[in-house]
Amino acid sequence: MGRIQREWVWAGVLLAAVGSGFVITLAPPPLAAAPAPHLTPRRVVTALVAATTTSTTIPLAGQLRASQRAHLSFTVAGRMTERPVEVGQQIPQGALLAALDPLPFAHQVAATRAAEQEQRAQLQQAQLDLTRVERLREQGLNRAEELDQATTTVTARQAALERTRVERQEAERQQQEAQLYAPYAGVVTEVTLEPGEYAVPGAVVLTLSATDPLELRVEVPEQLLGSLFQGEEVAVGLPLAQRTLTGRVAQVGQAAAADRPYPVVITLTADPQIRPGMPAELHIPTPPRTALAVPTEAIQDPSGLHPFLWVVRHQQVEPVAVTVQGVSGETVLISGAVAEHELVVIAGHASLTAGVPVEVTP
C-alpha cells in the first residue's frame, strides 16, 4: 500500500472514532523509579560502659536483745501486793521490782524468834541444873544417874535451840525473798503477774534486760560461715533507724540442728538510741568481683522481663539484651553482649529503632 493510501486509512479511523464518541489518549513515557528517602540521624546522649570492681553484702535478719536477760520470779508463795514498775521502764540496780504481802512472813519471823528465845532460856536453866547436880555429885549427895540425866537434858536443849535458830533464819530468808530487786540496771521488757494475783515459786513475774551491752543473734548458712571469725568487726544495719553500727563476732556456732543454719552472736558497742527488740541485719560481705556498669538511664524496660540497652555501633544503634546484676549508687551492674568502653544511649530513646543512624552527643 502506498504512503498516500495509508494516510487516508488512518484518517478514516480517526474520523470514525470521533464520530462514535471514543477518545484515544496517548500514554506518556514511563518515569524512572524515585530514590529511597535519606534517614536523618537521631540526636542521642551517650555514656561509656565502665568496668568496676564491686563487693556486695548479704543481709541476715535478726533482732537486738540484751546480753544479760533475767526472768525473775519469787522463791516463796504469796499474794503479790506491789509491782512499782512497768514495761519499758528503766530500772537502776537494786531497785524494788515486786513484793508479796509482808504480814505472813513477818508473823513467821516473830514466831520463830520467840521460839528461839524460849529454847535459849530453857538451855540456860538446864545448864544451871547441870552445874548444881555436878556439885552435889562431888559431895556424894546424889546418884550418878542424876548427873547423866542433867547432862542429857542440856544436850537436848542445845539441839532444840539450834533447831529454832535455823527455823528463825529460814523465816527471815523467806521474808527477804518476798521482795524482788533488780540484779543489775536494765529495762523491764515483760510483766506476767499483776498486783493482787497469787505468786507461786518459780513462776515468772517479769523479765529484766540489761541495756548494755546488746547483741544480735542470727542464723548463718553453712556456705557463708567461713567468712565470719570470732573477734572480728562486722557491720550491723538498723533498717527502721536507717543506721549502721559496728559489732564484733562473739560466738560462731560449731553445730546446728538438722537442716538449720548455724547460730552466730554479734555484740554491739554501747549506743543510747538502740533498744532490745529492735530489728537488725548482719551484713556479710561477699568476695570482690568485676562487673560492667552503666548509668541507670541506659536501662530500658528495667522492671520487665527483658531489660536491654541501645548500644551505638558503626554510628547506628542496636538493642542488646542484658541481665541486671545489681545497683550501686546511680549505676546499674549488668552482664550481656556488651563490652567496656562501648557507647550506650542514656537520653533520646523515644525515636530509636534497630539500625537507625545516630548523632552522638557526649
C-alpha positions in Angstrom: 0.0 0.0 0.0 1.3 3.5 -0.9 2.0 6.2 1.5 -0.9 8.3 0.4 -3.2 5.3 0.7 -2.1 4.6 4.3 -2.6 8.2 5.4 -6.2 8.0 4.1 -6.8 4.8 6.1 -5.5 6.4 9.4 -7.7 9.5 8.7 -10.7 7.3 8.3 -10.0 5.6 11.6 -9.7 8.8 13.5 -12.9 10.2 11.9 -14.8 7.0 12.8 -13.6 7.2 16.4 -14.6 10.8 16.7 -18.0 10.1 15.3 -18.6 7.2 17.7 -17.7 9.3 20.8 -14.5 7.5 21.7 -11.3 9.4 22.6 -7.8 7.9 22.2 -5.3 9.1 24.7 -1.6 8.5 24.1 0.2 7.5 27.4 3.3 9.5 28.3 6.6 7.6 28.5 7.2 5.8 31.8 9.1 7.8 34.7 12.2 6.5 36.4 11.7 5.0 40.0 12.2 7.6 42.8 15.2 7.0 45.1 14.6 5.9 48.8 14.3 8.8 51.2 17.5 9.5 53.2 17.2 8.7 57.0 18.1 11.7 59.2 20.4 10.8 62.2 18.7 10.9 65.6 20.5 13.0 68.2 21.2 11.0 71.4 23.2 11.4 74.6 25.5 8.6 75.4 27.8 7.3 78.1 30.6 4.8 78.2 30.2 1.3 79.6 32.6 1.0 82.5 34.2 -1.9 84.3 34.0 -1.8 88.1 35.0 -4.0 91.0 32.2 -4.5 93.4 31.8 -6.1 96.8 28.2 -6.6 97.8 26.8 -7.7 101.1 24.3 -10.3 102.1 21.9 -9.2 104.9 20.8 -11.7 107.5 17.9 -10.5 109.7 17.6 -10.8 113.4 16.5 -8.9 116.5 18.6 -7.0 119.1 18.5 -8.5 122.5 20.2 -7.8 125.8 23.3 -9.9 126.5 22.0 -10.2 130.1 18.4 -11.3 130.5 16.7 -12.4 133.7 13.3 -13.9 134.1 12.6 -13.0 137.7 10.4 -15.0 140.0 9.7 -15.4 143.7 11.1 -18.5 145.6 8.2 -18.3 148.1 4.5 -18.3 147.6 2.2 -15.4 148.4 -0.2 -12.8 147.2 1.7 -10.0 145.3 0.7 -6.6 146.6 3.2 -4.4 144.9 4.9 -4.1 141.5 6.0 -0.5 141.0 7.5 -1.0 137.5 6.0 -1.2 134.0 7.2 -2.5 130.6 9.8 -0.2 129.1 10.8 1.4 132.3 14.5 2.0 133.0 15.5 0.4 136.3 18.6 1.1 138.4 20.4 -1.8 140.0 18.9 -2.7 143.4 15.5 -1.1 142.7 12.4 -2.9 144.1 10.6 -4.7 141.3 7.8 -6.5 143.1 6.7 -7.6 146.7 4.4 -10.1 148.3 2.1 -9.5 151.2 4.6 -8.9 154.1 2.3 -9.9 157.0 2.5 -13.7 156.8 6.3 -13.6 156.6 6.6 -11.0 159.5 4.4 -13.3 161.7 6.5 -16.3 160.9 9.7 -14.4 161.7 8.2 -13.3 165.0 7.1 -16.8 165.9 10.5 -18.3 165.3 12.3 -15.6 167.2 10.1 -16.2 170.2 10.6 -20.0 170.0 14.4 -19.4 169.8 14.3 -17.2 172.9 12.3 -19.8 174.8 14.7 -22.5 173.9 17.7 -20.3 174.9 16.0 -19.8 178.3 15.4 -23.5 178.8 19.0 -24.2 177.8 20.3 -21.7 180.4 18.1 -23.4 183.0 19.3 -26.8 182.1 22.9 -25.7 182.3 22.3 -24.3 185.8 20.7 -27.6 186.8 23.7 -29.5 185.5 26.1 -27.3 187.5 24.2 -27.9 190.7 24.0 -31.7 190.1 27.7 -31.8 189.5 28.5 -30.1 192.8 26.2 -32.4 194.7 27.9 -35.4 193.0 31.3 -34.2 194.0 30.0 -34.2 197.6 28.5 -37.6 197.2 25.0 -36.3 197.9 23.3 -37.7 194.7 23.5 -40.6 192.4 25.4 -40.9 189.1 22.0 -41.4 187.3 21.0 -37.8 188.2 24.2 -36.4 186.7 23.6 -38.4 183.5 20.0 -37.1 183.3 21.1 -33.5 183.7 23.8 -33.8 181.1 21.3 -35.4 178.6 18.8 -32.5 179.3 21.4 -29.9 178.4 22.3 -31.7 175.2 18.6 -31.9 174.2 18.1 -28.2 175.0 21.1 -27.3 172.9 19.7 -29.2 169.9 16.3 -27.6 170.3 17.9 -24.2 170.4 19.8 -24.9 167.2 16.6 -26.1 165.5 14.7 -23.0 166.4 17.7 -20.8 165.3 17.6 -22.5 161.9 13.8 -22.0 161.7 14.3 -18.3 162.5 16.9 -17.9 159.8 14.7 -19.6 157.3 11.8 -17.4 158.2 14.0 -14.3 157.8 15.2 -15.6 154.4 11.7 -16.1 153.2 10.8 -12.6 154.4 13.6 -11.3 152.3 12.7 -13.5 149.3 9.2 -11.9 149.4 10.7 -8.9 147.6 12.3 -8.9 144.1 15.1 -6.4 143.5 16.9 -5.6 140.2 20.2 -7.6 140.0 21.5 -5.0 137.5 20.5 -1.9 135.7 18.2 -2.6 132.8 14.8 -2.3 131.1 11.6 -4.2 132.0 10.7 -6.0 128.8 7.8 -8.1 130.0 5.5 -8.4 133.0 3.4 -11.6 133.6 1.9 -11.0 137.1 -0.3 -8.2 138.3 -0.7 -6.9 141.9 -3.4 -8.9 143.7 -2.6 -12.2 141.9 -1.1 -15.1 143.8 2.5 -15.9 143.0 3.9 -19.5 143.2 7.6 -20.3 143.5 9.3 -20.2 140.1 6.5 -18.5 138.1 8.0 -15.6 136.1 6.8 -12.2 137.4 8.7 -10.0 135.0 11.7 -10.0 132.6 14.6 -7.6 133.0 17.1 -7.0 130.2 20.3 -5.1 130.6 20.7 -2.1 128.4 24.4 -2.6 127.8 25.8 -4.4 126.0 23.3 -5.5 123.4 23.7 -8.4 121.0 22.3 -9.7 117.7 21.7 -13.4 117.2 21.4 -14.5 113.5 21.4 -17.9 111.7 24.1 -18.1 109.1 24.0 -20.7 106.2 27.0 -23.0 106.1 28.3 -21.6 102.8 28.7 -18.1 104.5 30.1 -19.3 107.8 33.7 -19.3 106.6 33.6 -15.5 106.2 33.0 -14.9 109.9 35.7 -15.2 112.6 35.3 -14.8 116.3 36.5 -11.4 117.4 36.3 -9.6 114.0 34.4 -6.4 113.4 31.2 -6.6 111.3 28.6 -4.1 110.1 25.1 -4.3 111.6 22.3 -2.3 110.0 19.2 -1.0 111.7 16.6 -0.8 108.8 14.0 1.3 110.7 16.5 3.7 112.2 18.4 3.8 108.9 21.7 3.5 110.7 24.7 1.1 110.6 26.6 0.1 113.7 29.8 -1.7 114.3 29.6 -5.1 116.0 32.0 -7.8 117.0 31.6 -11.5 116.4 31.3 -13.0 119.9 30.2 -16.6 119.1 30.2 -18.7 116.0 28.2 -21.9 116.3 30.1 -25.1 115.8 27.0 -27.2 115.4 23.4 -26.7 114.1 20.2 -28.6 114.2 19.2 -30.7 111.2 18.6 -28.6 108.1 19.1 -25.4 110.1 21.7 -22.6 109.7 24.5 -22.0 112.3 23.8 -19.6 115.2 26.1 -16.6 115.3 26.1 -13.9 118.1 27.3 -10.3 117.5 27.9 -7.9 120.4 27.4 -4.2 119.7 29.0 -1.1 121.1 27.0 0.9 123.5 24.6 3.4 122.0 21.8 5.2 123.9 19.5 5.2 120.8 19.2 1.4 120.4 17.0 -0.8 122.5 16.3 -4.5 122.9 13.8 -5.8 120.4 14.8 -3.5 117.5 15.1 -5.4 114.1 18.7 -5.5 112.8 20.6 -7.1 110.0 24.1 -8.6 109.9 25.8 -7.6 106.6 28.2 -10.3 105.4 30.5 -9.1 102.6 30.9 -11.3 99.5 34.3 -11.6 97.6 35.0 -8.7 95.2 34.1 -9.3 91.6 34.4 -7.4 88.3 31.2 -6.2 86.6 30.1 -3.8 83.9 28.4 -0.7 85.0 26.1 1.7 83.1 24.0 4.7 84.2 20.5 3.8 85.3 19.1 5.9 82.4 20.6 3.5 80.0 18.5 0.5 81.1 15.3 0.0 79.0 12.4 -2.0 80.5 14.2 -2.2 83.8 11.2 -3.7 85.7 10.2 -6.0 82.9 11.4 -9.4 81.9 13.7 -8.3 79.1 15.9 -5.3 80.0 18.1 -4.1 77.2 20.5 -1.3 76.1 20.7 0.8 73.0 24.4 0.4 72.0 26.0 2.6 69.4 27.9 0.6 66.8 29.1 2.0 63.5 27.1 5.2 64.0 23.9 3.1 64.4 22.0 1.8 67.4 21.5 -1.8 68.2 19.3 -3.2 71.0 21.3 -5.5 73.3 19.7 -7.7 75.9 21.4 -7.6 79.3 21.0 -9.1 82.8 20.8 -6.8 85.7 23.2 -7.9 88.5 22.6 -5.2 91.0 22.6 -1.5 91.7 25.5 0.6 93.0 24.6 4.2 93.7 23.4 5.7 90.4 24.8 2.9 88.2 23.5 -0.5 87.3 25.7 -3.6 87.2 25.0 -5.7 84.2 26.2 -8.6 82.1 25.5 -9.3 78.5 26.9 -9.0 74.9 28.4 -5.5 75.6 32.0 -4.5 76.2 33.8 -2.0 78.3 34.2 1.5 76.6 31.2 0.9 74.2 28.7 3.8 74.0 25.2 3.3 75.3 22.3 5.8 74.9 21.1 7.5 78.1 18.8 10.1 76.5 16.8 10.3 73.3 15.5 6.7 73.3 12.0 7.6 72.2 12.5 7.6 68.5 15.0 4.8 68.2 14.7 1.6 66.2 17.2 -1.0 65.3 19.7 0.2 62.7 18.7 3.9 62.9 21.7 6.2 62.4 22.5 8.5 65.4 24.4 11.6 66.0 26.2 11.2 69.3 26.2 13.9 72.0 28.6 13.0 74.8 
